[in-house]
Amino acid sequence: MEGSAQVIHCLVEKPGDDSFLLSAVYGGNSETERRSLWHNVNTFSTGNTGNMPWLLIGDFNETRDTIERIGSNTRWTSGMDELNTMIEELALIEPNSTGPFFTWTNKRSNDDLRASKIDRVFINANWQNRYSHYSVEFLLPGVSDHSPCLVRLNTTDRRRKPSFKFFNFWTESPDFLPIVYAGWQLDFRGSKMFILVNKLKALKQKLNHLNKSQFSDLCRKVKDARANLQRIQRDLALDPYNINTRDEEKAQLEQLLTHSKHEEVLLKQKSRNLWLKEEDNNSRIFFASMMRRSAQNRINQLSLDDGTTITDEGVLRDAIVSYYHRVLGSSRHTHFPYERFASLFPEDVSTAIILPDFQRTEIIKVLKGLNNFKAPGPDGYNSLFFKKAWPIIGRDIEDAIMDFFSSRRLLKK
């Protein structure tokens, strides 16, 4: 497509599959030279990437942090700032990789050793979305002073059904509290905690239906609302005194702002980025953060003790389960040798557990002190759900907590 002394931009066409963009990088030796590289990549991104998956790979000849260099200048440099700025501006993602951390070395020893992480791989969000299974591996350098990089592609969709997650904009629906109230009328028998857990579990299906009926495909709704607003404003440019069109513009603008706010909250919660405030047009930052989390949480390959590398999903799962069985044992075979440590415990361990006395009012006090995006447990509900639904569900939550402190028992699962 185009190229320069430091980068070649290519279009890779795969038979029977989507095409993607590939930028092969060979950064110059000085910060001054590399500034033209960063500018070139920025310009190419603006004019060509669009909705295309994009892979940048090669020798960037620059580190992102001081820990990525040993034996030479380890202070922070303006070159690091410039590389990191480009990454943030283009919302690039550096996926996890395996193999040597330092990708370049001068192959010397002792005080003469120099090593750094200057060979890198970056992808954009479209790549992350398109290729659900890929891996990045830096190989052993062999006779070279650089570690070759191998990117494996597998277009098989390995994404699992997403777990339940409560999104804060659901509380803005007039149907939210009626749905919670209806779900809370279900009858369960058992302990206070058993009843609470099952009511929350049953409510998830109703809330997912609310999301599907009122808040699905927010990105498309934002795009459509913006296009409609532009159409209306073009009409107004030709007929600025048309009252009906003015009213239509106002209504469409409100709809766009509402959808944009919901989209931003969605991306913020998925990215778990809590340090940026809402309503500051941070959607692009949240989306990039969400994609980075997705890339970091992905396990595409493992290296076993015998040196072999596995990538098959089923084999990966079995290897992980097997490892933790060896470390932790199983419920049938794990035995705690209590007799060896009996002298460390009182005669009646259960009576030695002292739980503090507290009032019901302290429960809601603690809840109100939580950030609205924080989740007190792994069930997908966050603190805003409990705050908004407290008039309906609060008594059952208080009963379950008080019952725990009186019985000192938790559900097994």
C-alpha positions in Angstrom: 0.0 0.0 0.0 2.7 2.4 1.0 6.1 2.5 2.8 9.0 4.5 4.0 12.5 3.9 5.4 11.1 2.7 8.7 7.7 1.1 8.0 5.9 -0.8 5.2 2.1 -0.9 5.2 0.5 -3.9 3.5 -3.0 -5.3 2.8 -3.0 -9.1 3.6 -5.7 -11.0 1.8 -6.6 -14.4 3.1 -8.5 -16.8 0.8 -12.0 -17.3 2.2 -11.4 -14.9 5.1 -11.4 -11.2 5.9 -8.4 -9.1 4.9 -6.3 -7.3 7.4 -3.7 -4.5 7.5 -0.1 -5.3 8.3 2.5 -2.7 9.2 6.1 -4.0 9.4 8.2 -1.7 11.5 12.0 -1.1 11.6 12.5 2.0 13.8 15.4 4.3 13.3 18.3 4.6 15.8 17.6 8.1 17.1 14.5 9.7 18.7 14.6 12.3 15.9 14.3 9.6 13.2 11.6 7.7 15.1 9.4 10.9 15.3 8.9 10.6 11.5 7.9 6.9 12.1 5.3 7.8 14.7 3.9 10.5 12.4 3.8 8.1 9.5 1.8 5.5 11.5 -0.6 8.1 12.8 -1.2 9.4 9.2 -1.7 5.8 7.9 -4.2 5.0 10.7 -6.3 8.1 10.0 -6.5 7.5 6.3 -6.7 3.7 5.9 -7.6 1.6 9.0 -11.3 2.4 9.3 -13.0 -0.8 10.3 -10.1 -3.0 9.2 -8.2 -5.3 11.6 -4.7 -3.9 11.9 -1.5 -5.6 13.1 1.7 -3.7 13.7 4.8 -5.7 14.3 8.6 -5.3 14.2 11.6 -3.6 15.8 10.3 -0.2 17.2 13.8 0.5 18.6 12.1 2.1 21.6 11.0 0.9 25.0 7.8 1.8 26.8 9.2 1.8 30.4 12.5 1.8 32.2 12.1 -1.8 33.3 12.4 -2.9 29.6 16.0 -2.0 29.4 19.1 -3.3 31.3 22.8 -2.5 31.2 22.4 0.8 29.4 20.5 4.1 30.0 17.6 3.2 32.2 16.2 6.7 32.8 12.9 7.8 31.3 13.2 9.4 27.9 11.1 11.6 25.7 11.2 8.7 23.2 9.2 6.6 25.6 6.7 9.4 26.0 6.3 9.7 22.2 5.8 6.0 21.7 3.3 5.7 24.5 1.5 8.8 23.3 1.1 7.3 19.8 -0.3 4.1 21.4 -2.9 6.0 23.4 -3.9 8.3 20.5 -4.5 5.3 18.2 -6.0 3.2 21.0 -3.6 0.3 20.2 -3.5 -2.8 22.2 -0.3 -4.7 23.1 -1.4 -8.3 23.6 0.2 -10.7 26.0 3.1 -12.7 24.6 5.2 -15.7 25.6 8.9 -16.2 25.2 11.9 -14.0 26.2 11.0 -10.7 27.8 14.0 -8.9 26.4 13.8 -9.2 22.6 17.2 -7.8 21.8 20.6 -8.4 23.4 24.2 -7.7 22.5 25.1 -11.3 23.5 27.8 -10.1 26.0 28.0 -10.8 29.7 28.6 -9.2 33.1 29.0 -5.4 32.9 29.0 -5.4 29.1 25.5 -6.9 28.9 22.9 -4.8 27.1 19.3 -6.0 26.6 16.0 -4.4 25.9 12.4 -5.0 24.8 12.2 -3.2 21.6 10.5 -5.7 19.3 6.7 -5.5 19.8 3.3 -6.4 18.5 0.3 -4.0 18.5 -3.2 -4.6 17.3 -6.3 -2.4 17.1 -9.8 -3.2 18.5 -11.0 -4.5 15.1 -8.3 -7.1 15.2 -9.3 -8.1 18.7 -12.9 -8.4 17.7 -12.3 -10.3 14.5 -9.7 -12.8 15.6 -11.1 -14.5 18.7 -8.1 -16.8 19.0 -4.5 -15.7 18.3 -1.2 -15.9 20.1 2.0 -13.9 20.1 5.3 -15.7 20.8 8.8 -14.4 20.8 11.2 -17.2 19.8 14.7 -17.9 20.9 17.2 -15.6 19.0 19.5 -18.3 17.7 22.4 -16.6 15.8 20.6 -13.2 15.7 20.6 -10.5 18.4 16.8 -10.2 18.0 14.1 -12.7 19.0 11.9 -13.5 16.0 8.2 -12.9 16.7 5.5 -15.4 15.7 1.8 -14.5 15.5 -0.5 -17.4 15.1 -4.0 -17.0 13.8 -7.0 -19.2 14.3 -10.3 -17.8 13.2 -12.3 -20.4 15.1 -14.7 -18.6 17.4 -13.9 -19.6 21.0 -15.9 -17.0 22.8 -18.1 -18.3 25.5 -21.5 -17.2 26.6 -20.9 -14.0 28.6 -21.7 -14.2 32.3 -24.3 -11.9 33.8 -23.3 -8.3 34.4 -25.5 -5.5 35.8 -25.3 -2.3 33.8 -26.0 0.9 35.6 -28.2 2.5 32.9 -30.8 -0.2 33.5 -31.9 1.7 36.6 -33.0 4.6 34.3 -35.7 2.4 32.7 -39.2 3.0 34.2 -39.6 -0.8 34.1 -36.5 -1.5 36.3 -38.2 -1.4 39.8 -41.4 -3.2 38.6 -39.2 -6.0 37.2 -37.3 -6.2 40.5 -40.5 -6.2 42.5 -42.1 -9.0 40.3 -39.0 -11.1 40.5 -38.8 -10.7 44.3 -42.3 -12.2 44.8 -41.0 -15.7 43.8 -41.3 -18.2 46.6 -38.2 -20.2 47.8 -37.9 -22.4 50.8 -34.7 -22.6 52.9 -32.3 -20.5 54.9 -32.3 -16.7 54.7 -29.2 -16.8 52.6 -30.5 -19.6 50.3 -33.6 -17.5 49.6 -31.6 -14.4 48.8 -29.2 -16.1 46.5 -32.0 -17.8 44.5 -34.0 -14.7 44.2 -31.0 -12.8 42.8 -30.3 -15.7 40.5 -33.8 -15.8 39.1 -33.9 -12.0 38.6 -31.0 -12.2 36.2 -33.1 -13.6 33.4 -35.7 -10.8 33.8 -33.0 -8.1 33.8 -31.3 -9.6 30.7 -34.7 -9.4 28.9 -34.9 -5.7 29.9 -31.5 -5.1 28.4 -32.4 -6.9 25.2 -35.7 -5.1 24.8 -34.5 -1.6 25.6 -30.7 -1.3 25.5 -29.4 -3.7 22.9 -26.9 -2.7 20.2 -26.1 0.7 21.8 -23.3 1.3 19.3 -25.7 1.1 16.4 -28.2 3.3 18.1 -25.6 6.0 18.7 -24.5 5.8 15.1 -28.1 6.0 13.8 -29.0 8.8 16.1 -26.0 10.8 15.0 -26.8 10.2 11.3 -30.4 11.3 11.9 -29.3 14.4 13.7 -27.0 15.4 10.8 -29.8 14.9 8.3 -32.1 17.1 10.4 -29.5 19.8 10.7 -28.9 19.8 7.0 -32.6 20.5 6.5 -32.4 23.3 9.1 -29.5 24.8 7.2 -31.8 25.2 4.2 -34.9 26.2 6.2 -33.7 27.7 9.6 -37.2 29.0 10.5 -39.0 25.7 10.3 -40.4 25.2 13.8 -41.2 21.5 13.3 -37.7 20.8 12.2 -36.3 22.7 15.2 -38.4 20.5 17.5 -37.3 17.4 15.7 -33.7 18.5 16.1 -34.2 18.9 19.9 -35.8 15.5 20.3 -33.1 13.8 18.2 -30.3 15.5 20.1 -31.8 14.3 23.4 -32.0 10.8 22.0 -28.4 10.9 20.8 -27.1 12.2 24.2 -29.1 9.5 26.0 -27.7 6.7 23.8 -24.2 8.1 24.0 -24.4 8.2 27.8 -25.5 4.6 28.0 -22.8 3.5 25.6 -20.2 5.3 27.7 -21.4 3.6 30.9 -21.4 0.2 29.1 -17.8 0.6 28.0 -16.7 2.0 31.3 -18.1 -1.0 33.2 -16.6 -3.4 30.8 -13.2 -1.7 30.9 -13.4 -1.3 34.7 -11.8 2.1 34.2 -13.0 4.0 37.3 -10.6 6.9 37.3 -12.3 8.8 34.4 -15.6 10.5 35.0 -18.6 9.9 32.8 -20.1 12.5 30.4 -16.6 13.6 29.3 -16.8 11.8 25.9 -14.5 9.0 27.0 -16.1 6.3 24.9 -13.0 5.8 22.8 -10.7 5.5 25.8 -13.1 3.1 27.6 -13.4 0.9 24.4 -9.6 0.7 24.1 -9.3 -0.2 27.8 -12.0 -2.8 27.5 -10.2 -4.4 24.5 -6.9 -4.3 26.4 -8.5 -6.2 29.3 -9.9 -8.7 26.9 -6.5 -9.3 25.4 -4.8 -9.5 28.8 -7.3 -12.0 30.1 -7.0 -14.3 27.2 -5.0 -17.6 27.5 -4.2 -18.8 24.0 -1.3 -21.1 24.8 0.7 -22.6 27.6 4.2 -24.0 27.8 4.4 -27.3 29.8 7.2 -28.5 32.0 8.5 -30.7 29.2 9.0 -27.7 26.9 6.0 -28.4 24.6 3.5 -25.7 23.8 -0.3 -26.4 23.7 -2.9 -24.2 22.0 -6.0 -26.5 21.7 -8.8 -25.2 23.9 -9.7 -28.6 25.3 -6.1 -29.4 26.1 -5.5 -26.0 27.6 -8.5 -26.5 29.9 -7.4 -30.0 31.0 -3.8 -28.8 31.7 -5.0 -25.9 33.9 -7.4 -28.2 35.9 -4.7 -30.8 36.2 -2.2 -28.2 37.5 -4.5 -26.9 40.2 -5.4 -30.5 41.2 -1.8 -31.2 41.8 -1.3 -27.9 43.8 -4.6 -27.9 45.8 -5.7 -31.5 45.7 -9.4 -32.6 45.3 -12.3 -32.5 47.6 -12.2 -36.3 48.0 -8.5 -36.6 48.7 -7.6 -33.4 50.5 -6.9 -34.1 54.2 -6.0 -31.5 56.8 -3.7 -33.2 59.5 -5.6 -31.5 62.4 -3.9 -33.7 65.0 -0.4 -32.2 64.1 -1.6 -28.7 64.9 -4.1 -29.4 67.7 -2.0 -27.5 70.3 -2.5 -24.3 68.2 -6.2 -24.3 68.5 -8.6 -24.0 71.5 -10.4 -27.1 72.6 -13.6 -25.8 70.9 -12.6 -23.9 67.8 -16.2 -22.9 66.9 -16.7 -21.1 70.2 -13.4 -19.3 69.8 -14.7 -17.5 66.7 -15.9 -14.1 67.9 -18.0 -12.1 65.5 -18.7 -8.4 66.2 -22.1 -7.2 67.2 -23.6 -4.6 64.8 -26.9 -3.0 63.8 -28.9 -3.4 60.6 -28.4 0.2 59.9 -24.7 -0.4 59.4 -25.4 -2.6 56.4 -26.9 0.2 54.3 -24.3 2.6 55.6 -21.5 0.4 54.2 -23.4 0.0 50.9 -23.9 3.7 50.5 -20.1 4.2 50.9 -19.3 1.9 47.9 -18.6 3.3 44.4 -21.6 2.7 42.1 -19.5 0.6 39.8 -18.0 -1.7 42.5 -19.3 -5.2 42.8 -19.5 -6.6 46.4 -19.5 -10.2 45.0 -18.9 -12.3 41.9 -22.6 -12.7 40.9 -22.5 -9.7 38.4 -24.6 -7.3 40.6 -22.9 -4.1 41.5 -23.5 -1.7 44.4 -25.8 0.6 42.4 -28.3 -2.3 41.9 -28.6 -2.8 45.6 -28.9 1.0 46.3 -31.7 1.5 43.7 -33.5 -1.7 44.6 -33.0 -1.4 48.4 -36.7 -0.5 49.2 -37.7 -3.9 47.6 -34.8 -6.2 48.5 -33.2 -4.6 51.5 -35.0 -6.5 54.2 -34.0 -9.9 52.7 -30.4 -8.8 52.4 -30.4 -7.7 56.0 -32.0 -10.9 57.2 -29.4 -13.0 55.3 -26.5 -11.0 56.8 -27.9 -11.1 60.3 -28.6 -14.8 60.0 -24.9 -15.4 59.0 -23.6 -13.6 62.0 -25.9 -15.5 64.3 -25.5 -19.0 62.7 -21.9 -18.5 61.5 -22.7 -20.5 58.4 -22.3 -19.8 54.7 -23.8 -21.6 51.7 -21.4 -24.2 50.2 -21.8 -22.7 46.8 
